Amino acid sequence: MKKTALSPIHEALGAKMVEFAGYSMPVSYEGVNAEHETVRNLVGVFDVSHMGEFLIEGPHALELIQKVSANDASKLVIGKAQYSYLPNDKGGIVDDLIIYRIKEKTYLLVVNASNIKKDWDWISAQNSVGATMRDLSEDYSLLAIQGPKAVEAMQSLSSIDLSEIDFYNFRIADFAGIEHVIISATGYTGSGGFEIYCKNNEVEQIWNNVIKAGLEYGIKPIGLAARDTLRLEMGYCLYGNDIDETTNPLEAGLGWVTKFTKDFVHSTELKAQKERGIDNKLVGFELTERGIPRHDYDIVDARGTVIGRVTSGTMSPSTGKAIGMGYVPKEVSSPGSELFIRIRKKDVPATVVKLPFYKK
């Protein structure tokens, strides 16, 4: 198993470590509910250095990115980031990712840890235009500092005004005593904050300074378990659960980042499907009786006929409700529609609700 540069610190803090995407990662420190509430109400810091980073450069960089990604990267200016996905040639999703425009002809692609090799091979195979590609994944670390107190808690660590970095914008600036750090107003929690990209030999200094600066604001280290409950409350997709190689991106609700103003992999077929209409839809639901929905549980109708499956589910720490997401036929996808989740041979009633589950 690979380790991040901060693994010794997590182990010294008594974190419960698990294997994730080939890395030994902290799943929790003091418990998922407590860590979840820290991020919702104060500020927490995650080590997500297992994520992948690709640099795409040169005069044909944008051409390659436009070909492999569904969103319109030509809209990006330097200092802006964009959520997108890589469609495959069979109607599914290679991965979802964030694209940063670093310089005029330099882009950073941040991909999921479990898909680094697959994504690299896929983008390389599409690179008929000669764009320069570099895989920085092994050399860079990533910290997610998330929560409503993040800006206030971290301001002393940078000479720039962190409150001026708008959502899905970034700055390259000094942070925690290190020059040229990417400070990105992005995250996977729905509670605000930043993601900090730095070199592996810089991350320990940054981590220590982040903890020190955040102490008076209640900062704590947060594990992957709370990251999952936080993102699910927001209705954010998790690759491997809610979306994968077989998932139709329009059914997954990714039409908003599917731009038919350009040609990209499988765009002709996706456009035709958009015009025809989708058959299924990814929805959020809440159980109305006791139970907890889990990944791969059957979703059934009132007659007990299987009509879909749960892709993600948990007991929501913020709302106190059992929540989940799953694909169901379009005709039962409207908020208020009744479903049943089959939990240990019992069909537990649930109601489709509008996402996100958690509203500030």
N, C-alpha and C positions, 0 to 999 in steps of 0.2 A: 504493500500500500504506500502511496505517495503521502508526503506530509507537507503542510504549508509552512512558511517561515515562522509562523506563530504557534505551531503545534506544541512546542515545549511550554509555552505560556499557558495554553489551554489545559494541558495536563497538570501543570503546577497549581492551577486554579481549581482542580478537582472536577473538570468538565467530564461528562459522560461522552466518550468518543465512539463514533460509529463509522463504518465504511460507507462512503457516498461518492459515486462516480470515480472510484479508484483512489480516493483520498480518505485519510483518517480525519474526520471532521467532528467538531463539538455539536452534539445534538441538544444538550441542555446543561445548565450549570446548577440552577436552584429549582428548576421545575418550569414547565411550559407556561402555566397560567401566570405565574409571577413575572416571568420574562416578557410575556405578551403584554401585560398591563404596564410594565415599565416603558415599553415602546409607545403604547397608546397614550400614556399620560405624561411621560418625562422624556428620557432619551436613552437609547441603548446602542451598543456597537457590535456588529457582526463581522466575523472574519469570513469573507466569501472569496478568498484567493484562489479557490479551485476553478473559478470561471475562466473562460478562454478569451484571449485578446488577439485579434489579427489586425495587422496594419496593411492597408491597401493604398498604394501610392502610384504616382506617375500620371502622364497625360491621359491614360485610358482607365484610371481608377474609377471614375464615376460611371463610365460605360459598363464596366464589369458589375458594379454594385446595382445599377439599374436593371441589368439583365437577371441577376440572381435574387433580387429582393422585390417584394410586392409593393411596398410603399414608394413614394416618389422622392428619391434622395436628391434630386436636382433642386428641391425646395430648401435644402439645408444651407445655411450660411455658417461661416467659421464661428464656433462657440455655441452651436446648437446641436442637439441630439434628437434622434427619431426612433420610435419603436417600429419594428417591422418583422417580417418573417421570410424564410426561404422556402418557396414552394418547390415541390418535386415535380417530376414529369408525369406522375400518375394521379395527380389531384390531391395529394397529401402535403404534409409539412415536414421539411427537413429539420427545421429548428425555428424558434423565435429569437430575436436578438435586438440589440440597440446599436445604432449607427451614429458615430460622432464625426463631425467634420472638424479636423484638427487644424489643417492648413488648406490653402487653395486646392491642392491636388493630393491631400493626405487624409485618409479616413481610418477611423478605428472601429472595428466590428467586435462587439462583446457578445459572446455566445455561451450557451449552457455547458457546464463542465462535462456532462455525460456525452456530449456531442462533438467535442473538440476535433477529434480525428475525422469523424464523419463529415462535419461541416467543411473542414480544410480540404478534404479530398473532393467534396462536391463542388466547392467554389473553384478549386484548381482545375477541375475537369471542364468548367464553363469558361475558363480564362483563355479564350481564343484571341483576345485583343492585346495580350502582352502586358497587362497591369503587373506592377511589382507587388509581391505578397510576402509578408513576414509574419511568422507565428511567434508572438511574444508571450504566450501563455505560461511558459516555464520561468520567465524572468520577472513577471509582474505580480504584485499582490493587490488585493482589493478589500477595502473596509467599507461597510455600510453603516453610517452613523444616522440613526433614524429616530424620529419622535418630535413632538411639538416644541421641545426645548433645544433641539439640535443647533439651530442658528445661534441662539443666545449662549449656549454652552461652549461652542467652538470658536466664537468670534475672536477671542484672545489669541488664537493660534495662527491667525492670518492677518496680513496687512490690508487685504481687500475687504470690502463690505459684503459679507456673506448674504445679507438680507436682500441684496440687489441681484442675486443670481436667480432668475425665474425658473419655474418648473421646466424640465427638459432643456435647460441651458447649462453651460459649464464654463469654467475659467481655468487657465493654467497659471498657477500662482504659488507663492510660498505657503506652506502649511506645516505646523508643528516643527519648525526649524529646518524643513527640507524645501529647497527651491524646485520649481517646475513640477508641481504635483497637479494632477487633474482633479478639480473639485467640481463634481457634477450634481446638480439638483434633481437627482433621480432616485429611485428606490422601489422596493417591492412590498411595502407595508401599508401605504395609504395614510401615513402619519407625518409625512414630510421628512426633510433631512437631506443628507448628502451621501454620495458614493465617492470614495477617495482612491485613485489609482496611483500607485507608486512602485518603485523597484523593490525586489525582495530584500535587499540589504538596507532599505530605508524604513520598512514597515514596523519593525519593533520599536524604533524611536517614535514613530507616529502613534502607534497603539498606546505606548506609555504616556505620551503627552495628552492624548485624547482622554484617557482614563483620568489623569490628573486634573485636566481642565474641566471635566464633567462631573467631578465628585460632588460639588456643591449643588448640582442640578439632579442628582440621583442616578447618574449613569451606571449602567451595569453591562457586562458582556452577555450577549444573547446567542442562543444556539439555533440550529436549523429547525427544530420542532416548532418554536414560536414563529420563525420566519414563515413556516407553512400555514399556521393558523391565521397569521396576520394577512397573508396574501389571499387566503380563501375568503376571509371576511370582506375583502374588496372585490371578489369575483375575478381575480387575476388568474389566468391560465398557468398551469404547471406542465412543462413538457414531460411527456412520459405518462402523465395522468389524463389531463384534459385535452391535450393535442399530441399528435404523433404522426408517423409516416402515412397512416391510413385516414387521418382526419381531414375532412373537407373544411378549408379555412372559412368559407362563407357560413357553414353550419356552426362553426366555432365562434361566430360573432366577430370575425376579423375583417369583415367587409370595409370597416372604416380605415384600415391600413392597406387596402387592396385598390390600387389606383390604375384604372384602365386608360389613363392619358399617355401611357407608354407601353411598349412590348416587354414582357418578361417571361420567364419559364412558365409554361402552361397558361398564359394569360388569355389566349383565345378561347380555350375550353372553359376557364373560370368565368369569363365574360358571358359566354353562352348560357352557363348554368345560372348566373345571376338573373339573366333575362327570363329563363324558364321558371325560376323559383326553387327554393330548397325544400327537401323533404323532412329533414330533422333539424333540431336546434338545441344548442347548449343552453340550459336554463339553470337558474338557482332555485332551490326549494328549501322550505323549513318543515320539519316534522311537527305535527300537531298533537302527537302522543309521545310517550317515552320511547327512547331508542337513540342509537347513534348510527348514521349512515356511514358506510366505509366504501373505499375504492372497490369497484367491480361488483357491488351488490346489484341485484336485479331491481329495475323499476317496472312496476306492473300497473295495470288498470283495475277498475273495480271488479272485473270478472276474474282477475288473477292471471291475465295474459301478459307475458313479458313484452314490454314496449321500449325498453331502453336499459341503460346501466349507469350506475353512479361512477363518476370519474374522480371526484374528490368529496370528502365528507369529514365532519368533526363536530365536537361540541364547542360552539363559539364562546370564547372567554368574555368577549365584550358585550354580547347580547344575551348570553345565557340560554340560547336556543341551539337545537341540533340542526345543522345546516349542511347543504351539499350542493354539488353541481352534477349534471348529467345530460346526456342526449336523449331527447324524446321526440315523437312525431310533432310536426309543426302545429297540428290542430289542437294539441294540448300544451302548447308552450306559452300561452298568455298568462300574465299574472292573475292569480286567483284560481287557475286550473287545479283540479285535484289529481294527485298521483298517490301511489303506494310504494313503499320501499320494503322489499322482502328481507327481513332481518331474522335469521335463525328460524325460518319456515313461517314466520308471522308477517303478515302484510300490514305495515304501519302507515297510517295516512300522513300525507304531506301536501303542502300547498306551494305552487309555483309563485315566486316573489321576484320583484324587480331588483336587479343588482345595482349597487353593492348591498351586502347584508348589513355592513356597518356604515352608519352615516354620522359624521361629526356633529 
